[in-house]
Amino acid sequence: MTRTQPSARKTPKSGPSRRRILAGGAAAGLGAAMPLGWAKPAMAAPRRGGVFRVGVHDGSSTDGWDPATTETIMMIQVNHVVRSYLTEITNTNELGPDLATAWEATKDDATQWRFELATNATFHDGRKVTSADVIASMNYHRAEGSASAAKPLMEGITDIRADGDHAVVFELDSGNADLPYLLSDYHLTVQPAKPDGGIDWANGIGCGPYKVTDFAPGIRADFVRHDGWHRADEGAWFDEVKMTVLNDPNARQAAIVTGDVDAVTDVDLKTASRLAQAPGVILDNVPSGTHITMPMFCDVAPFDDVNVRLALKYSINRQEIVEKILFGYGTIGNDQPIAPTMPYYADLPQREQDLDKAKFHLKKAGHDRLSVEISVNDAILSGATNMCSLFAEQAKPAGLDIKVNQEPVDGYWSNVWLKKPFCVVSWAARPTPDIMFSQAYKSGADWNESHWENERFNELLLKAKAETDDALRAEMYAEMQLLCRDDGGTIVPFFRERMSARRDNVMHEDSIAAVWELDGARGYHRWWFA
């Protein structure tokens, strides 16, 4: 079968209108991420039954239940199986309800929001979900001293209060038109409240579609359907879900071909065309804002000199990397994290490889030749080590010697990311630029992986969040993307398409969410067996 090449689509530079955002249910602006290539649309109506077996990449023995420190793909998938959020990104990449059934900005400047909660939601141990649980869960990330990666997203919230047992009101110090989107962030699970105001997270109890029966970090996780799930008429079609950590891409491919699993989260792109020919296997190819970053610590030599950062940015040949590492399944990046499929994408002049400019900036930084080290593991991306080796070859004529350090997969997120000054990281798209920028580029954010600080960027971040005029907001986000590109400490070589695989008896709707693997990590309750 021939592969359909996705078109170079671009969304408008402005995002959803203020009126639609405030109404609670506007499109996320990500574009309709359709299964492309070899994917076949589902035709049969959903039915209940069966054990859904999934091979998941990027699992670690350090995985745990704390929603504040969720990092690996395995735990992102697990959280969406056992836990619920106030809102979700739907299979058509729009904002939809989860625990919150409706929401509205109750002040015109979007400084106050009210969320209605499902009245029939229960935790896996039978406790009713109430406003108190939502408040405690959100405050867990807001608390002073919290290590949550979601804390920067919550900083504008000054108070969260109950409006009866099944409604909560968020008070903000300034307007935030993105708040409903923000609350779909994968850290912001709703957990049972404890008498001391904390939350009960350690045992894996949630109020999601399935409850955990077995959990071995870095090895497996098993679940059974939660009959008290508040959206039972919408999904949770499988009786059970069984996840197995398969970090090796060859192991994942073998498992889906032999039928030992029903789906895998990530396909080795170099063998994708061959896998597509395997009997009973379907590939889902989804354009997305998923991207690779190569963050450089801006407060550590030699990366504390912007000229060194620019020398590295000018030395990389992004198109060659897309062709040789992604086998064409992606688009070149421009050293900023907002993809063409996202709202407020700015069509900036594309930075191309320019070895003369790389030499110029290296010389300006006081170097004729410079050696640096980059840390990587193929669990981040199949072929990530080869990508770094190719980068090293590309950069050598510019006077840059890049040593590639292949780190152990186990503990990569705890021992390498945010610890080593130059490494490789994989990021999923966030539904809005504010969420992406607040988590990874804002000064002081726990996940500011490059330690970048730019006063103008931080000023614009605050202004754009509160701006309800789309045109002005688009201008601000365009300038922020430019600052990332030209001053930031992060190389973004490409945006990749999500490639997962499933057996042909696993059915889903025509559209698949692009935000995380397997339908935004919600295939477990959206999909079914034929």
Salt bridges, closest charged atoms under 4 A:
GLU88 OE1 - ARG231 NH1 3.16
GLU88 OE1 - ARG522 NH1 2.98
GLU88 OE2 - ARG526 NH2 3.26
ASP98 OD1 - HIS230 NE2 3.36
ASP98 OD1 - ARG231 NH1 3.30
ASP98 OD2 - ARG522 NH2 3.37
GLU116 OE2 - ARG114 NH1 2.28
ASP125 OD2 - ARG127 NH2 2.59
GLU155 OE1 - LYS442 NZ 2.44
ASP163 OD2 - ARG114 NE 2.77
GLU171 OE2 - ARG161 NH2 3.11
ASP178 OD2 - ARG473 NH2 3.04
ASP185 OD2 - HIS187 ND1 2.66
ASP200 OD2 - ARG127 NH2 3.51
ASP214 OD2 - ARG220 NE 2.67
ASP222 OD2 - LYS242 NZ 3.58
GLU234 OE1 - ARG231 NH2 3.01
ASP239 OD1 - ARG225 NH2 2.80
GLU240 OE1 - LYS242 NZ 3.91
ASP262 OD1 - ARG53 NH2 2.89
ASP266 OD2 - ARG252 NH2 3.67
ASP266 OD1 - ARG496 NH2 2.99
ASP268 OD2 - LYS270 NZ 2.63
ASP284 OD2 - ARG502 NE 2.67
ASP284 OD2 - HIS508 NE2 3.27
ASP299 OD1 - HIS451 ND1 2.88
GLU320 OE2 - LYS324 NZ 2.66
ASP335 OD2 - ARG318 NH2 2.59
ASP335 OD2 - ARG351 NH1 2.94
ASP347 OD2 - LYS10 NZ 2.76
ASP368 OD1 - LYS363 NZ 2.74
ASP401 OD2 - ARG369 NE 2.98
GLU407 OE2 - LYS420 NZ 2.97
GLU459 OE2 - ARG456 NH1 3.38
GLU459 OE2 - LYS463 NZ 3.04
GLU479 OE2 - ARG456 NE 2.82
ASP486 OD1 - ARG351 NH2 2.83
ASP486 OD1 - ARG485 NE 2.78
ASP487 OD1 - ARG309 NH2 3.68
GLU497 OE1 - ARG3 NH2 2.93
GLU517 OE2 - HIS57 NE2 3.93
GLU517 OE2 - ARG498 NH1 2.75
ASP519 OD1 - ARG526 NH1 2.94
